[in-house]
Amino acid sequence: MEIHYSKQAIKFLAKQNPTVRSRIITAVMMLPAGDVKKLTGQPYYRLRVGDYRVLFARDGYIIEVAKIDNRGQVYKN
């Protein structure tokens, strides 16, 4: 499985402390396992990692991580 991170996702991970960063990266690496739900009206799935949400799209063996943010902010445009 191949994982691609968007520019926003890389910037968000860079701002986090090492503990949070490793938790999020570990959860993404273990996809499709975890608390994953399909978002209605959008082509994305969301992965819940504590108080953080990871929005991603699946295309065969490629996972495109579109956005990572706090749970209250991730769904806003």
All heavy atoms as a GROMACS GRO file, in nm:
protein
  627
    1MET      N    1   0.084  -0.117   0.000
    1MET     CA    2   0.000   0.000   0.000
    1MET      C    3   0.089   0.125   0.000
    1MET      O    4   0.187   0.132   0.072
    1MET     CB    5  -0.091  -0.001   0.123
    1MET     CG    6  -0.186   0.112   0.124
    1MET     SD    7  -0.310   0.107   0.254
    1MET     CE    8  -0.359  -0.061   0.257
    2GLU      N    9   0.051   0.220  -0.078
    2GLU     CA   10   0.128   0.344  -0.094
    2GLU      C   11   0.048   0.459  -0.032
    2GLU      O   12  -0.071   0.471  -0.054
    2GLU     CB   13   0.150   0.369  -0.243
    2GLU     CG   14   0.261   0.462  -0.274
    2GLU     CD   15   0.287   0.467  -0.424
    2GLU    OE1   16   0.270   0.364  -0.492
    2GLU    OE2   17   0.322   0.575  -0.471
    3ILE      N   18   0.115   0.543   0.045
    3ILE     CA   19   0.048   0.655   0.113
    3ILE      C   20   0.110   0.786   0.066
    3ILE      O   21   0.232   0.803   0.070
    3ILE     CB   22   0.061   0.642   0.265
    3ILE    CG1   23  -0.004   0.513   0.311
    3ILE    CG2   24  -0.002   0.762   0.334
    3ILE    CD1   25   0.018   0.480   0.456
    4HIS      N   26   0.024   0.877   0.019
    4HIS     CA   27   0.067   1.010  -0.025
    4HIS      C   28   0.005   1.113   0.070
    4HIS      O   29  -0.115   1.108   0.097
    4HIS     CB   30   0.019   1.039  -0.168
    4HIS     CG   31   0.076   0.947  -0.269
    4HIS    ND1   32   0.180   0.984  -0.350
    4HIS    CD2   33   0.046   0.820  -0.303
    4HIS    CE1   34   0.211   0.884  -0.430
    4HIS    NE2   35   0.130   0.782  -0.403
    5TYR      N   36   0.086   1.208   0.116
    5TYR     CA   37   0.039   1.313   0.205
    5TYR      C   38   0.029   1.445   0.129
    5TYR      O   39   0.118   1.478   0.051
    5TYR     CB   40   0.135   1.333   0.323
    5TYR     CG   41   0.136   1.218   0.421
    5TYR    CD1   42   0.224   1.112   0.406
    5TYR    CD2   43   0.049   1.216   0.528
    5TYR    CE1   44   0.225   1.006   0.496
    5TYR    CE2   45   0.048   1.112   0.618
    5TYR     CZ   46   0.137   1.007   0.602
    5TYR     OH   47   0.138   0.904   0.691
    6SER      N   48  -0.077   1.521   0.154
    6SER     CA   49  -0.091   1.653   0.093
    6SER      C   50   0.002   1.750   0.164
    6SER      O   51   0.056   1.722   0.271
    6SER     CB   52  -0.235   1.702   0.105
    6SER     OG   53  -0.265   1.732   0.240
    7LYS      N   54   0.019   1.867   0.105
    7LYS     CA   55   0.104   1.970   0.164
    7LYS      C   56   0.050   2.013   0.300
    7LYS      O   57   0.126   2.032   0.396
    7LYS     CB   58   0.111   2.089   0.069
    7LYS     CG   59   0.212   2.191   0.104
    7LYS     CD   60   0.220   2.297  -0.006
    7LYS     CE   61   0.329   2.397   0.023
    7LYS     NZ   62   0.340   2.497  -0.084
    8GLN      N   63  -0.081   2.026   0.313
    8GLN     CA   64  -0.143   2.065   0.439
    8GLN      C   65  -0.117   1.960   0.547
    8GLN      O   66  -0.089   1.993   0.662
    8GLN     CB   67  -0.294   2.086   0.421
    8GLN     CG   68  -0.366   2.141   0.544
    8GLN     CD   69  -0.402   2.036   0.649
    8GLN    OE1   70  -0.411   1.917   0.620
    8GLN    NE2   71  -0.421   2.080   0.771
    9ALA      N   72  -0.127   1.833   0.511
    9ALA     CA   73  -0.106   1.725   0.608
    9ALA      C   74   0.038   1.724   0.658
    9ALA      O   75   0.062   1.706   0.778
    9ALA     CB   76  -0.142   1.591   0.546
   10ILE      N   77   0.133   1.746   0.570
   10ILE     CA   78   0.274   1.749   0.609
   10ILE      C   79   0.301   1.866   0.702
   10ILE      O   80   0.371   1.853   0.803
   10ILE     CB   81   0.364   1.754   0.484
   10ILE    CG1   82   0.353   1.622   0.408
   10ILE    CG2   83   0.508   1.781   0.522
   10ILE    CD1   84   0.416   1.623   0.271
   11LYS      N   85   0.242   1.983   0.672
   11LYS     CA   86   0.262   2.101   0.756
   11LYS      C   87   0.201   2.079   0.895
   11LYS      O   88   0.260   2.116   0.996
   11LYS     CB   89   0.199   2.224   0.691
   11LYS     CG   90   0.281   2.281   0.578
   11LYS     CD   91   0.213   2.398   0.513
   11LYS     CE   92   0.222   2.521   0.600
   11LYS     NZ   93   0.173   2.642   0.533
   12PHE      N   94   0.082   2.017   0.900
   12PHE     CA   95   0.019   1.991   1.029
   12PHE      C   96   0.103   1.896   1.113
   12PHE      O   97   0.122   1.919   1.233
   12PHE     CB   98  -0.122   1.935   1.009
   12PHE     CG   99  -0.194   1.911   1.138
   12PHE    CD1  100  -0.258   2.015   1.203
   12PHE    CD2  101  -0.196   1.785   1.196
   12PHE    CE1  102  -0.323   1.993   1.324
   12PHE    CE2  103  -0.261   1.762   1.316
   12PHE     CZ  104  -0.325   1.867   1.380
   13LEU      N  105   0.153   1.789   1.052
   13LEU     CA  106   0.235   1.693   1.125
   13LEU      C  107   0.365   1.757   1.175
   13LEU      O  108   0.412   1.726   1.285
   13LEU     CB  109   0.266   1.572   1.038
   13LEU     CG  110   0.151   1.476   1.014
   13LEU    CD1  111   0.190   1.370   0.913
   13LEU    CD2  112   0.106   1.412   1.143
   14ALA      N  113   0.422   1.847   1.097
   14ALA     CA  114   0.547   1.912   1.136
   14ALA      C  115   0.529   2.000   1.260
   14ALA      O  116   0.622   2.017   1.338
   14ALA     CB  117   0.601   1.995   1.020
   15LYS      N  118   0.409   2.054   1.279
   15LYS     CA  119   0.383   2.142   1.393
   15LYS      C  120   0.356   2.066   1.522
   15LYS      O  121   0.358   2.125   1.630
   15LYS     CB  122   0.261   2.231   1.364
   15LYS     CG  123   0.284   2.333   1.257
   15LYS     CD  124   0.158   2.412   1.234
   15LYS     CE  125   0.170   2.503   1.114
   15LYS     NZ  126   0.042   2.572   1.087
   16GLN      N  127   0.327   1.937   1.513
   16GLN     CA  128   0.289   1.859   1.631
   16GLN      C  129   0.413   1.810   1.706
   16GLN      O  130   0.520   1.795   1.649
   16GLN     CB  131   0.203   1.741   1.591
   16GLN     CG  132   0.078   1.779   1.516
   16GLN     CD  133  -0.004   1.884   1.588
   16GLN    OE1  134  -0.037   1.869   1.704
   16GLN    NE2  135  -0.035   1.991   1.518
   17ASN      N  136   0.392   1.779   1.835
   17ASN     CA  137   0.503   1.722   1.911
   17ASN      C  138   0.525   1.577   1.866
   17ASN      O  139   0.436   1.516   1.806
   17ASN     CB  140   0.478   1.735   2.062
   17ASN     CG  141   0.358   1.656   2.110
   17ASN    OD1  142   0.340   1.541   2.073
   17ASN    ND2  143   0.278   1.718   2.193
   18PRO      N  144   0.642   1.521   1.893
   18PRO     CA  145   0.675   1.387   1.841
   18PRO      C  146   0.577   1.277   1.882
   18PRO      O  147   0.552   1.184   1.805
   18PRO     CB  148   0.814   1.360   1.898
   18PRO     CG  149   0.871   1.495   1.923
   18PRO     CD  150   0.756   1.583   1.960
   19THR      N  151   0.519   1.285   2.001
   19THR     CA  152   0.425   1.182   2.046
   19THR      C  153   0.300   1.181   1.961
   19THR      O  154   0.256   1.076   1.914
   19THR     CB  155   0.387   1.207   2.193
   19THR    OG1  156   0.505   1.217   2.271
   19THR    CG2  157   0.300   1.094   2.245
   20VAL      N  158   0.241   1.298   1.938
   20VAL     CA  159   0.119   1.308   1.857
   20VAL      C  160   0.150   1.270   1.713
   20VAL      O  161   0.073   1.197   1.649
   20VAL     CB  162   0.062   1.452   1.865
   20VAL    CG1  163  -0.052   1.471   1.768
   20VAL    CG2  164   0.017   1.481   2.007
   21ARG      N  165   0.262   1.319   1.662
   21ARG     CA  166   0.301   1.289   1.524
   21ARG      C  167   0.313   1.138   1.502
   21ARG      O  168   0.260   1.084   1.404
   21ARG     CB  169   0.434   1.357   1.493
   21ARG     CG  170   0.475   1.346   1.348
   21ARG     CD  171   0.608   1.414   1.320
   21ARG     NE  172   0.616   1.545   1.384
   21ARG     CZ  173   0.722   1.589   1.451
   21ARG    NH1  174   0.829   1.514   1.466
   21ARG    NH2  175   0.722   1.708   1.505
   22SER      N  176   0.378   1.068   1.595
   22SER     CA  177   0.395   0.923   1.577
   22SER      C  178   0.262   0.849   1.590
   22SER      O  179   0.240   0.751   1.519
   22SER     CB  180   0.497   0.869   1.677
   22SER     OG  181   0.447   0.873   1.807
   23ARG      N  182   0.171   0.896   1.678
   23ARG     CA  183   0.040   0.833   1.689
   23ARG      C  184  -0.038   0.843   1.558
   23ARG      O  185  -0.101   0.747   1.514
   23ARG     CB  186  -0.042   0.898   1.801
   23ARG     CG  187  -0.009   0.850   1.938
   23ARG     CD  188  -0.098   0.911   2.044
   23ARG     NE  189  -0.238   0.892   2.014
   23ARG     CZ  190  -0.334   0.976   2.051
   23ARG    NH1  191  -0.306   1.086   2.118
   23ARG    NH2  192  -0.459   0.952   2.021
   24ILE      N  193  -0.035   0.962   1.497
   24ILE     CA  194  -0.110   0.983   1.373
   24ILE      C  195  -0.049   0.902   1.259
   24ILE      O  196  -0.121   0.834   1.185
   24ILE     CB  197  -0.116   1.133   1.338
   24ILE    CG1  198  -0.200   1.208   1.442
   24ILE    CG2  199  -0.172   1.154   1.199
   24ILE    CD1  200  -0.198   1.358   1.429
   25ILE      N  201   0.083   0.905   1.246
   25ILE     CA  202   0.149   0.831   1.138
   25ILE      C  203   0.128   0.681   1.154
   25ILE      O  204   0.102   0.610   1.056
   25ILE     CB  205   0.298   0.868   1.132
   25ILE    CG1  206   0.313   1.012   1.084
   25ILE    CG2  207   0.375   0.773   1.040
   25ILE    CD1  208   0.454   1.066   1.089
   26THR      N  209   0.135   0.631   1.276
   26THR     CA  210   0.111   0.488   1.301
   26THR      C  211  -0.031   0.449   1.263
   26THR      O  212  -0.053   0.344   1.200
   26THR     CB  213   0.137   0.455   1.449
   26THR    OG1  214   0.270   0.491   1.481
   26THR    CG2  215   0.115   0.307   1.476
   27ALA      N  216  -0.128   0.533   1.298
   27ALA     CA  217  -0.268   0.504   1.263
   27ALA      C  218  -0.288   0.503   1.112
   27ALA      O  219  -0.361   0.419   1.059
   27ALA     CB  220  -0.360   0.605   1.329
   28VAL      N  221  -0.224   0.596   1.041
   28VAL     CA  222  -0.236   0.601   0.895
   28VAL      C  223  -0.171   0.478   0.832
   28VAL      O  224  -0.223   0.421   0.736
   28VAL     CB  225  -0.176   0.732   0.840
   28VAL    CG1  226  -0.166   0.727   0.688
   28VAL    CG2  227  -0.258   0.852   0.883
   29MET      N  228  -0.057   0.435   0.886
   29MET     CA  229   0.012   0.319   0.831
   29MET      C  230  -0.070   0.190   0.849
   29MET      O  231  -0.054   0.097   0.772
   29MET     CB  232   0.149   0.301   0.899
   29MET     CG  233   0.244   0.415   0.874
   29MET     SD  234   0.293   0.432   0.704
   29MET     CE  235   0.410   0.301   0.691
   30MET      N  236  -0.157   0.186   0.950
   30MET     CA  237  -0.236   0.066   0.976
   30MET      C  238  -0.368   0.062   0.901
   30MET      O  239  -0.448  -0.029   0.920
   30MET     CB  240  -0.260   0.053   1.126
   30MET     CG  241  -0.133   0.033   1.205
   30MET     SD  242  -0.161   0.014   1.380
   30MET     CE  243  -0.244  -0.145   1.382
   31LEU      N  244  -0.394   0.164   0.817
   31LEU     CA  245  -0.519   0.165   0.740
   31LEU      C  246  -0.528   0.039   0.656
   31LEU      O  247  -0.426  -0.009   0.607
   31LEU     CB  248  -0.524   0.289   0.650
   31LEU     CG  249  -0.562   0.418   0.720
   31LEU    CD1  250  -0.545   0.535   0.626
   31LEU    CD2  251  -0.704   0.415   0.770
   32PRO      N  252  -0.642  -0.019   0.634
   32PRO     CA  253  -0.778   0.026   0.662
   32PRO      C  254  -0.828  -0.007   0.800
   32PRO      O  255  -0.944   0.017   0.830
   32PRO     CB  256  -0.860  -0.046   0.557
   32PRO     CG  257  -0.788  -0.173   0.534
   32PRO     CD  258  -0.641  -0.138   0.552
   33ALA      N  259  -0.745  -0.059   0.888
   33ALA     CA  260  -0.788  -0.085   1.026
   33ALA      C  261  -0.801   0.046   1.101
   33ALA      O  262  -0.737   0.145   1.067
   33ALA     CB  263  -0.686  -0.175   1.096
   34GLY      N  264  -0.885   0.048   1.202
   34GLY     CA  265  -0.904   0.169   1.282
   34GLY      C  266  -1.046   0.217   1.273
   34GLY      O  267  -1.133   0.153   1.214
   35ASP      N  268  -1.072   0.331   1.332
   35ASP     CA  269  -1.205   0.390   1.333
   35ASP      C  270  -1.224   0.472   1.205
   35ASP      O  271  -1.198   0.591   1.202
   35ASP     CB  272  -1.222   0.477   1.457
   35ASP     CG  273  -1.364   0.525   1.476
   35ASP    OD1  274  -1.450   0.494   1.390
   35ASP    OD2  275  -1.391   0.594   1.575
   36VAL      N  276  -1.267   0.405   1.098
   36VAL     CA  277  -1.280   0.467   0.966
   36VAL      C  278  -1.427   0.474   0.928
   36VAL      O  279  -1.501   0.378   0.947
   36VAL     CB  280  -1.203   0.386   0.860
   36VAL    CG1  281  -1.223   0.445   0.722
   36VAL    CG2  282  -1.055   0.382   0.894
   37LYS      N  283  -1.469   0.589   0.876
   37LYS     CA  284  -1.606   0.608   0.828
   37LYS      C  285  -1.603   0.680   0.695
   37LYS      O  286  -1.519   0.766   0.673
   37LYS     CB  287  -1.685   0.694   0.926
   37LYS     CG  288  -1.766   0.622   1.027
   37LYS     CD  289  -1.847   0.723   1.105
   37LYS     CE  290  -1.975   0.662   1.154
   37LYS     NZ  291  -2.049   0.756   1.236
   38LYS      N  292  -1.697   0.649   0.609
   38LYS     CA  293  -1.714   0.720   0.482
   38LYS      C  294  -1.791   0.848   0.512
   38LYS      O  295  -1.892   0.846   0.581
   38LYS     CB  296  -1.790   0.633   0.383
   38LYS     CG  297  -1.829   0.700   0.254
   38LYS     CD  298  -1.711   0.704   0.160
   38LYS     CE  299  -1.753   0.748   0.021
   38LYS     NZ  300  -1.730   0.887  -0.006
   39LEU      N  301  -1.744   0.961   0.460
   39LEU     CA  302  -1.814   1.088   0.479
   39LEU      C  303  -1.924   1.100   0.375
   39LEU      O  304  -1.903   1.071   0.258
   39LEU     CB  305  -1.717   1.206   0.466
   39LEU     CG  306  -1.608   1.213   0.572
   39LEU    CD1  307  -1.517   1.332   0.544
   39LEU    CD2  308  -1.667   1.224   0.710
   40THR      N  309  -2.040   1.144   0.417
   40THR     CA  310  -2.152   1.159   0.325
   40THR      C  311  -2.135   1.287   0.244
   40THR      O  312  -2.098   1.392   0.298
   40THR     CB  313  -2.286   1.164   0.401
   40THR    OG1  314  -2.282   1.270   0.496
   40THR    CG2  315  -2.312   1.033   0.472
   41GLY      N  316  -2.160   1.277   0.115
   41GLY     CA  317  -2.153   1.392   0.027
   41GLY      C  318  -2.012   1.432  -0.012
   41GLY      O  319  -1.994   1.534  -0.076
   42GLN      N  320  -1.913   1.355   0.027
   42GLN     CA  321  -1.774   1.384  -0.006
   42GLN      C  322  -1.706   1.256  -0.049
   42GLN      O  323  -1.746   1.147  -0.008
   42GLN     CB  324  -1.701   1.443   0.115
   42GLN     CG  325  -1.752   1.577   0.159
   42GLN     CD  326  -1.668   1.633   0.274
   42GLN    OE1  327  -1.553   1.596   0.293
   42GLN    NE2  328  -1.727   1.722   0.351
   43PRO      N  329  -1.598   1.267  -0.126
   43PRO     CA  330  -1.529   1.145  -0.170
   43PRO      C  331  -1.428   1.093  -0.068
   43PRO      O  332  -1.348   1.006  -0.099
   43PRO     CB  333  -1.457   1.192  -0.297
   43PRO     CG  334  -1.428   1.336  -0.271
   43PRO     CD  335  -1.548   1.386  -0.192
   44TYR      N  336  -1.432   1.144   0.054
   44TYR     CA  337  -1.331   1.111   0.155
   44TYR      C  338  -1.382   1.016   0.261
   44TYR      O  339  -1.502   1.004   0.285
   44TYR     CB  340  -1.281   1.238   0.226
   44TYR     CG  341  -1.211   1.334   0.136
   44TYR    CD1  342  -1.264   1.461   0.112
   44TYR    CD2  343  -1.092   1.301   0.073
   44TYR    CE1  344  -1.200   1.550   0.029
   44TYR    CE2  345  -1.028   1.390  -0.010
   44TYR     CZ  346  -1.081   1.514  -0.032
   44TYR     OH  347  -1.018   1.602  -0.115
   45TYR      N  348  -1.287   0.951   0.325
   45TYR     CA  349  -1.310   0.874   0.446
   45TYR      C  350  -1.243   0.951   0.559
   45TYR      O  351  -1.153   1.030   0.535
   45TYR     CB  352  -1.245   0.736   0.436
   45TYR     CG  353  -1.307   0.647   0.332
   45TYR    CD1  354  -1.268   0.655   0.199
   45TYR    CD2  355  -1.404   0.554   0.367
   45TYR    CE1  356  -1.324   0.572   0.103
   45TYR    CE2  357  -1.460   0.471   0.273
   45TYR     CZ  358  -1.421   0.481   0.141
   45TYR     OH  359  -1.476   0.400   0.048
   46ARG      N  360  -1.287   0.927   0.683
   46ARG     CA  361  -1.220   0.990   0.794
   46ARG      C  362  -1.169   0.882   0.889
   46ARG      O  363  -1.232   0.781   0.911
   46ARG     CB  364  -1.309   1.090   0.866
   46ARG     CG  365  -1.418   1.030   0.951
   46ARG     CD  366  -1.386   1.045   1.099
   46ARG     NE  367  -1.500   1.004   1.179
   46ARG     CZ  368  -1.507   0.888   1.243
   46ARG    NH1  369  -1.409   0.802   1.237
   46ARG    NH2  370  -1.614   0.856   1.312
   47LEU      N  371  -1.052   0.908   0.941
   47LEU     CA  372  -0.989   0.821   1.041
   47LEU      C  373  -0.982   0.901   1.170
   47LEU      O  374  -0.934   1.014   1.171
   47LEU     CB  375  -0.848   0.781   0.996
   47LEU     CG  376  -0.761   0.710   1.100
   47LEU    CD1  377  -0.820   0.575   1.137
   47LEU    CD2  378  -0.620   0.695   1.046
   48ARG      N  379  -1.031   0.844   1.278
   48ARG     CA  380  -1.029   0.911   1.408
   48ARG      C  381  -0.907   0.864   1.486
   48ARG      O  382  -0.886   0.745   1.506
   48ARG     CB  383  -1.156   0.878   1.485
   48ARG     CG  384  -1.174   0.965   1.608
   48ARG     CD  385  -1.303   0.934   1.674
   48ARG     NE  386  -1.284   0.811   1.754
   48ARG     CZ  387  -1.378   0.754   1.824
   48ARG    NH1  388  -1.499   0.801   1.825
   48ARG    NH2  389  -1.352   0.646   1.894
   49VAL      N  390  -0.824   0.962   1.528
   49VAL     CA  391  -0.706   0.934   1.610
   49VAL      C  392  -0.714   1.028   1.730
   49VAL      O  393  -0.664   1.141   1.724
   49VAL     CB  394  -0.575   0.957   1.532
   49VAL    CG1  395  -0.455   0.919   1.617
   49VAL    CG2  396  -0.574   0.882   1.401
   50GLY      N  397  -0.779   0.986   1.836
   50GLY     CA  398  -0.797   1.072   1.954
   50GLY      C  399  -0.878   1.195   1.918
   50GLY      O  400  -0.989   1.185   1.868
   51ASP      N  401  -0.823   1.314   1.943
   51ASP     CA  402  -0.891   1.439   1.911
   51ASP      C  403  -0.859   1.489   1.771
   51ASP      O  404  -0.895   1.600   1.735
   51ASP     CB  405  -0.852   1.548   2.011
   51ASP     CG  406  -0.918   1.526   2.147
   51ASP    OD1  407  -1.019   1.455   2.151
   51ASP    OD2  408  -0.867   1.581   2.246
   52TYR      N  409  -0.791   1.409   1.692
   52TYR     CA  410  -0.752   1.447   1.557
   52TYR      C  411  -0.828   1.365   1.455
   52TYR      O  412  -0.869   1.252   1.482
   52TYR     CB  413  -0.601   1.428   1.537
   52TYR     CG  414  -0.520   1.507   1.636
   52TYR    CD1  415  -0.469   1.448   1.750
   52TYR    CD2  416  -0.500   1.643   1.617
   52TYR    CE1  417  -0.397   1.521   1.842
   52TYR    CE2  418  -0.428   1.717   1.709
   52TYR     CZ  419  -0.377   1.656   1.820
   52TYR     OH  420  -0.307   1.729   1.912
   53ARG      N  421  -0.847   1.424   1.338
   53ARG     CA  422  -0.915   1.354   1.228
   53ARG      C  423  -0.826   1.359   1.105
   53ARG      O  424  -0.765   1.462   1.075
   53ARG     CB  425  -1.049   1.419   1.195
   53ARG     CG  426  -1.148   1.423   1.311
   53ARG     CD  427  -1.189   1.283   1.354
   53ARG     NE  428  -1.286   1.284   1.461
   53ARG     CZ  429  -1.258   1.272   1.588
   53ARG    NH1  430  -1.134   1.263   1.628
   53ARG    NH2  431  -1.353   1.272   1.679
   54VAL      N  432  -0.821   1.247   1.033
   54VAL     CA  433  -0.744   1.236   0.909
   54VAL      C  434  -0.844   1.210   0.798
   54VAL      O  435  -0.916   1.110   0.801
   54VAL     CB  436  -0.642   1.120   0.917
   54VAL    CG1  437  -0.566   1.108   0.787
   54VAL    CG2  438  -0.549   1.138   1.036
   55LEU      N  439  -0.851   1.300   0.700
   55LEU     CA  440  -0.936   1.280   0.584
   55LEU      C  441  -0.852   1.223   0.472
   55LEU      O  442  -0.746   1.277   0.439
   55LEU     CB  443  -1.000   1.412   0.539
   55LEU     CG  444  -1.090   1.482   0.640
   55LEU    CD1  445  -1.153   1.605   0.575
   55LEU    CD2  446  -1.197   1.391   0.691
   56PHE      N  447  -0.899   1.112   0.414
   56PHE     CA  448  -0.822   1.049   0.308
   56PHE      C  449  -0.914   0.988   0.204
   56PHE      O  450  -1.032   0.965   0.227
   56PHE     CB  451  -0.729   0.941   0.366
   56PHE     CG  452  -0.801   0.822   0.426
   56PHE    CD1  453  -0.823   0.708   0.351
   56PHE    CD2  454  -0.846   0.825   0.557
   56PHE    CE1  455  -0.889   0.600   0.405
   56PHE    CE2  456  -0.912   0.716   0.612
   56PHE     CZ  457  -0.933   0.603   0.535
   57ALA      N  458  -0.857   0.965   0.086
   57ALA     CA  459  -0.929   0.900  -0.023
   57ALA      C  460  -0.852   0.773  -0.060
   57ALA      O  461  -0.729   0.769  -0.052
   57ALA     CB  462  -0.938   0.993  -0.144
   58ARG      N  463  -0.926   0.671  -0.099
   58ARG     CA  464  -0.863   0.544  -0.140
   58ARG      C  465  -0.882   0.526  -0.289
   58ARG      O  466  -0.990   0.544  -0.342
   58ARG     CB  467  -0.927   0.426  -0.068
   58ARG     CG  468  -0.896   0.422   0.077
   58ARG     CD  469  -0.931   0.290   0.138
   58ARG     NE  470  -1.077   0.277   0.152
   58ARG     CZ  471  -1.136   0.193   0.232
   58ARG    NH1  472  -1.065   0.112   0.306
   58ARG    NH2  473  -1.266   0.187   0.239
   59ASP      N  474  -0.774   0.488  -0.355
   59ASP     CA  475  -0.778   0.460  -0.499
   59ASP      C  476  -0.695   0.334  -0.522
   59ASP      O  477  -0.575   0.343  -0.549
   59ASP     CB  478  -0.724   0.578  -0.579
   59ASP     CG  479  -0.740   0.557  -0.728
   59ASP    OD1  480  -0.827   0.478  -0.769
   59ASP    OD2  481  -0.664   0.621  -0.805
   60GLY      N  482  -0.758   0.220  -0.508
   60GLY     CA  483  -0.685   0.094  -0.521
   60GLY      C  484  -0.587   0.077  -0.406
   60GLY      O  485  -0.626   0.072  -0.291
   61TYR      N  486  -0.459   0.068  -0.439
   61TYR     CA  487  -0.356   0.051  -0.338
   61TYR      C  488  -0.293   0.183  -0.295
   61TYR      O  489  -0.194   0.184  -0.224
   61TYR     CB  490  -0.246  -0.043  -0.389
   61TYR     CG  491  -0.294  -0.185  -0.402
   61TYR    CD1  492  -0.323  -0.240  -0.525
   61TYR    CD2  493  -0.311  -0.263  -0.288
   61TYR    CE1  494  -0.370  -0.370  -0.536
   61TYR    CE2  495  -0.357  -0.392  -0.298
   61TYR     CZ  496  -0.386  -0.446  -0.422
   61TYR     OH  497  -0.430  -0.573  -0.432
   62ILE      N  498  -0.349   0.294  -0.337
   62ILE     CA  499  -0.296   0.426  -0.303
   62ILE      C  500  -0.392   0.495  -0.206
   62ILE      O  501  -0.512   0.501  -0.232
   62ILE     CB  502  -0.275   0.513  -0.428
   62ILE    CG1  503  -0.175   0.447  -0.521
   62ILE    CG2  504  -0.230   0.652  -0.389
   62ILE    CD1  505  -0.159   0.517  -0.654
   63ILE      N  506  -0.338   0.545  -0.097
   63ILE     CA  507  -0.416   0.624  -0.002
   63ILE      C  508  -0.363   0.766  -0.008
   63ILE      O  509  -0.244   0.790   0.014
   63ILE     CB  510  -0.405   0.568   0.140
   63ILE    CG1  511  -0.472   0.432   0.148
   63ILE    CG2  512  -0.465   0.665   0.242
   63ILE    CD1  513  -0.464   0.365   0.281
   64GLU      N  514  -0.450   0.860  -0.040
   64GLU     CA  515  -0.415   1.001  -0.049
   64GLU      C  516  -0.468   1.072   0.074
   64GLU      O  517  -0.589   1.092   0.088
   64GLU     CB  518  -0.476   1.062  -0.175
   64GLU     CG  519  -0.440   1.206  -0.198
   64GLU     CD  520  -0.294   1.228  -0.231
   64GLU    OE1  521  -0.237   1.146  -0.306
   64GLU    OE2  522  -0.237   1.326  -0.182
   65VAL      N  523  -0.378   1.110   0.166
   65VAL     CA  524  -0.417   1.182   0.287
   65VAL      C  525  -0.435   1.328   0.248
   65VAL      O  526  -0.340   1.398   0.214
   65VAL     CB  527  -0.312   1.167   0.399
   65VAL    CG1  528  -0.350   1.249   0.520
   65VAL    CG2  529  -0.296   1.021   0.437
   66ALA      N  530  -0.560   1.376   0.253
   66ALA     CA  531  -0.592   1.510   0.207
   66ALA      C  532  -0.577   1.614   0.317
   66ALA      O  533  -0.525   1.723   0.292
   66ALA     CB  534  -0.735   1.514   0.153
   67LYS      N  535  -0.620   1.580   0.439
   67LYS     CA  536  -0.619   1.681   0.545
   67LYS      C  537  -0.609   1.613   0.680
   67LYS      O  538  -0.670   1.509   0.703
   67LYS     CB  539  -0.747   1.764   0.537
   67LYS     CG  540  -0.749   1.886   0.624
   67LYS     CD  541  -0.871   1.971   0.593
   67LYS     CE  542  -0.868   2.098   0.675
   67LYS     NZ  543  -0.985   2.182   0.654
   68ILE      N  544  -0.533   1.675   0.771
   68ILE     CA  545  -0.524   1.632   0.910
   68ILE      C  546  -0.546   1.757   0.994
   68ILE      O  547  -0.484   1.860   0.968
   68ILE     CB  548  -0.387   1.570   0.943
   68ILE    CG1  549  -0.354   1.454   0.851
   68ILE    CG2  550  -0.384   1.525   1.089
   68ILE    CD1  551  -0.214   1.400   0.868
   69ASP      N  552  -0.635   1.747   1.093
   69ASP     CA  553  -0.659   1.864   1.178
   69ASP      C  554  -0.731   1.818   1.305
   69ASP      O  555  -0.766   1.702   1.319
   69ASP     CB  556  -0.743   1.968   1.106
   69ASP     CG  557  -0.708   2.110   1.148
   69ASP    OD1  558  -0.660   2.130   1.261
   69ASP    OD2  559  -0.729   2.203   1.068
   70ASN      N  560  -0.754   1.913   1.395
   70ASN     CA  561  -0.832   1.886   1.515
   70ASN      C  562  -0.975   1.853   1.476
   70ASN      O  563  -1.023   1.897   1.371
   70ASN     CB  564  -0.831   2.007   1.608
   70ASN     CG  565  -0.692   2.035   1.661
   70ASN    OD1  566  -0.618   1.944   1.692
   70ASN    ND2  567  -0.658   2.163   1.668
   71ARG      N  568  -1.044   1.782   1.560
   71ARG     CA  569  -1.177   1.732   1.522
   71ARG      C  570  -1.277   1.841   1.492
   71ARG      O  571  -1.366   1.823   1.411
   71ARG     CB  572  -1.231   1.637   1.626
   71ARG     CG  573  -1.262   1.700   1.758
   71ARG     CD  574  -1.302   1.595   1.860
   71ARG     NE  575  -1.329   1.657   1.987
   71ARG     CZ  576  -1.450   1.674   2.037
   71ARG    NH1  577  -1.554   1.633   1.971
   71ARG    NH2  578  -1.464   1.731   2.154
   72GLY      N  579  -1.266   1.957   1.553
   72GLY     CA  580  -1.361   2.065   1.528
   72GLY      C  581  -1.330   2.145   1.402
   72GLY      O  582  -1.417   2.214   1.348
   73GLN      N  583  -1.208   2.138   1.353
   73GLN     CA  584  -1.164   2.221   1.241
   73GLN      C  585  -1.154   2.146   1.108
   73GLN      O  586  -1.156   2.208   1.003
   73GLN     CB  587  -1.027   2.282   1.272
   73GLN     CG  588  -1.023   2.366   1.397
   73GLN     CD  589  -1.112   2.489   1.386
   73GLN    OE1  590  -1.113   2.553   1.282
   73GLN    NE2  591  -1.186   2.518   1.490
   74VAL      N  592  -1.144   2.017   1.110
   74VAL     CA  593  -1.110   1.941   0.990
   74VAL      C  594  -1.221   1.947   0.883
   74VAL      O  595  -1.193   1.943   0.765
   74VAL     CB  596  -1.073   1.794   1.024
   74VAL    CG1  597  -1.195   1.715   1.062
   74VAL    CG2  598  -0.997   1.730   0.911
   75TYR      N  599  -1.346   1.960   0.925
   75TYR     CA  600  -1.455   1.956   0.829
   75TYR      C  601  -1.488   2.092   0.771
   75TYR      O  602  -1.569   2.103   0.680
   75TYR     CB  603  -1.581   1.897   0.896
   75TYR     CG  604  -1.555   1.760   0.954
   75TYR    CD1  605  -1.552   1.740   1.091
   75TYR    CD2  606  -1.528   1.651   0.872
   75TYR    CE1  607  -1.528   1.615   1.144
   75TYR    CE2  608  -1.503   1.526   0.924
   75TYR     CZ  609  -1.502   1.509   1.061
   75TYR     OH  610  -1.477   1.386   1.112
   76LYS      N  611  -1.427   2.199   0.823
   76LYS     CA  612  -1.451   2.334   0.771
   76LYS      C  613  -1.363   2.357   0.649
   76LYS      O  614  -1.253   2.308   0.639
   76LYS     CB  615  -1.419   2.438   0.878
   76LYS     CG  616  -1.510   2.427   0.999
   76LYS     CD  617  -1.472   2.530   1.103
   76LYS     CE  618  -1.562   2.512   1.225
   76LYS     NZ  619  -1.527   2.605   1.331
   77ASN      N  620  -1.414   2.439   0.556
   77ASN     CA  621  -1.336   2.467   0.436
   77ASN      C  622  -1.240   2.577   0.457
   77ASN      O  623  -1.230   2.673   0.496
   77ASN     CB  624  -1.427   2.499   0.318
   77ASN     CG  625  -1.491   2.372   0.269
   77ASN    OD1  626  -1.439   2.264   0.288
   77ASN    ND2  627  -1.606   2.384   0.207
   0.00000   0.00000   0.00000
